[in-house]
Amino acid sequence: MVVSITKENINNYSDEFINKSFFINELNNNPFAKVLFLFENNSIIGYLYYSDIYDRVEINQIEIKKKYRKQGKGNYLLNKLLKAEKKDVTLEVKETNYPAIKLYEKNGFLKKAIRKNYYGEINGILYEKKYIPQKTSNELGD
Ligand SMILES: CC(C)(COP(=O)(O)OP(=O)(O)OC[C@H]1O[C@@H](n2cnc3c(N)ncnc32)[C@H](O)[C@@H]1OP(=O)(O)O)[C@@H](O)C(=O)NCCC(=O)NCCS
């Protein structure tokens, strides 16, 4: 189950996996901040923290608890975001973060730029996924 977390409901949730005070601070002080929590058996096993900035979304972090990785959960959570926010999505990832790069490329994110030494000695890759509205079945093309 994925729950959209707000400053009004975050106090209902607690888990040692998340840095709750960080999210409370972001949700209260950053008007663009949004958070999704992924639950399994009443525990938070993943989160996706992003910025909803007018006509686009920037993924700041997606994380799945270690023992739940490589089971499709990151993919599931990312797709919840893509369905919820019908906008272009950008993100920055370390060029050494192979699992994350695979996750993004599998979901149609395209490399837009390499940012040299963005993370100390490690380059950052700027990825983008353009939102393409789906045609409804009775809508005719040109
Ligand atoms: C990146 C992360 C969220 C992926 O979550 P996950 O639940 O393990 O990912 P999924 O199981 O949904 O895998 C989705 C795809 O990513 C790829 N992938 C995920 N982990 C991988 C790994 N260790 N090695 C290679 N590919 C991997 C696969 O292509 C997979 O698709 P497939 O199963 O069809 O081959 C997780 O590794 C994580 O929490 N990493 C630490 C935090 C982090 O680095 N976040 C990204 C910051 S930009």
PDBQT file of the ligand as one rigid body, heavy atoms in Angstrom, charges set to zero:
ROOT
HETATM    1  C1  LIG A 201      17.246   2.033  -6.273  1.00  0.00    +0.000 C 
HETATM    2  C2  LIG A 201      16.280   1.220  -5.428  1.00  0.00    +0.000 C 
HETATM    3  C3  LIG A 201      15.197   2.168  -4.886  1.00  0.00    +0.000 C 
HETATM    4  C4  LIG A 201      15.639   0.149  -6.305  1.00  0.00    +0.000 C 
HETATM    5  O1  LIG A 201      14.619  -0.481  -5.559  1.00  0.00    +0.000 OA
HETATM    6  P1  LIG A 201      14.245  -2.034  -5.775  1.00  0.00    +0.000 P 
HETATM    7  O2  LIG A 201      12.964  -2.264  -5.058  1.00  0.00    +0.000 OA
HETATM    8  O3  LIG A 201      15.376  -2.881  -5.388  1.00  0.00    +0.000 OA
HETATM    9  O4  LIG A 201      14.036  -2.061  -7.346  1.00  0.00    +0.000 OA
HETATM   10  P2  LIG A 201      13.123  -3.106  -8.159  1.00  0.00    +0.000 P 
HETATM   11  O5  LIG A 201      13.208  -4.445  -7.508  1.00  0.00    +0.000 OA
HETATM   12  O6  LIG A 201      11.776  -2.527  -8.328  1.00  0.00    +0.000 OA
HETATM   13  O7  LIG A 201      13.895  -3.173  -9.517  1.00  0.00    +0.000 OA
HETATM   14  C5  LIG A 201      13.542  -2.367 -10.628  1.00  0.00    +0.000 C 
HETATM   15  C6  LIG A 201      14.591  -2.536 -11.706  1.00  0.00    +0.000 C 
HETATM   16  O8  LIG A 201      15.784  -1.951 -11.240  1.00  0.00    +0.000 OA
HETATM   17  C7  LIG A 201      16.897  -2.803 -11.586  1.00  0.00    +0.000 C 
HETATM   18  N1  LIG A 201      17.606  -3.162 -10.362  1.00  0.00    +0.000 N 
HETATM   19  C8  LIG A 201      17.212  -2.981  -9.087  1.00  0.00    +0.000 A 
HETATM   20  N2  LIG A 201      18.178  -3.396  -8.258  1.00  0.00    +0.000 NA
HETATM   21  C9  LIG A 201      19.192  -3.839  -9.016  1.00  0.00    +0.000 A 
HETATM   22  C10 LIG A 201      20.488  -4.354  -8.725  1.00  0.00    +0.000 A 
HETATM   23  N3  LIG A 201      20.927  -4.501  -7.466  1.00  0.00    +0.000 N 
HETATM   24  N4  LIG A 201      21.271  -4.695  -9.762  1.00  0.00    +0.000 NA
HETATM   25  C11 LIG A 201      20.863  -4.534 -11.026  1.00  0.00    +0.000 A 
HETATM   26  N5  LIG A 201      19.649  -4.024 -11.362  1.00  0.00    +0.000 NA
HETATM   27  C12 LIG A 201      18.827  -3.692 -10.361  1.00  0.00    +0.000 A 
HETATM   28  C13 LIG A 201      16.357  -3.946 -12.353  1.00  0.00    +0.000 C 
HETATM   29  O9  LIG A 201      16.491  -3.604 -13.726  1.00  0.00    +0.000 OA
HETATM   30  C14 LIG A 201      14.920  -3.990 -11.989  1.00  0.00    +0.000 C 
HETATM   31  O10 LIG A 201      14.110  -4.385 -13.049  1.00  0.00    +0.000 OA
HETATM   32  P3  LIG A 201      13.945  -5.949 -13.419  1.00  0.00    +0.000 P 
HETATM   33  O11 LIG A 201      13.588  -6.615 -12.132  1.00  0.00    +0.000 OA
HETATM   34  O12 LIG A 201      12.840  -5.947 -14.416  1.00  0.00    +0.000 OA
HETATM   35  O13 LIG A 201      15.253  -6.361 -13.944  1.00  0.00    +0.000 OA
HETATM   36  C15 LIG A 201      17.025   0.515  -4.239  1.00  0.00    +0.000 C 
HETATM   37  O14 LIG A 201      18.143  -0.178  -4.769  1.00  0.00    +0.000 OA
HETATM   38  C16 LIG A 201      17.490   1.437  -3.141  1.00  0.00    +0.000 C 
HETATM   39  O15 LIG A 201      16.753   1.718  -2.182  1.00  0.00    +0.000 OA
HETATM   40  N6  LIG A 201      18.738   1.929  -3.225  1.00  0.00    +0.000 N 
HETATM   41  C17 LIG A 201      19.310   2.802  -2.199  1.00  0.00    +0.000 C 
HETATM   42  C18 LIG A 201      18.792   4.212  -2.324  1.00  0.00    +0.000 C 
HETATM   43  C19 LIG A 201      19.128   4.814  -3.679  1.00  0.00    +0.000 C 
HETATM   44  O16 LIG A 201      20.247   4.712  -4.153  1.00  0.00    +0.000 OA
HETATM   45  N7  LIG A 201      18.137   5.499  -4.279  1.00  0.00    +0.000 N 
HETATM   46  C20 LIG A 201      18.284   6.164  -5.571  1.00  0.00    +0.000 C 
HETATM   47  C21 LIG A 201      18.729   7.547  -5.374  1.00  0.00    +0.000 C 
HETATM   48  S1  LIG A 201      18.761   8.452  -6.919  1.00  0.00    +0.000 SA
ENDROOT
TORSDOF 0
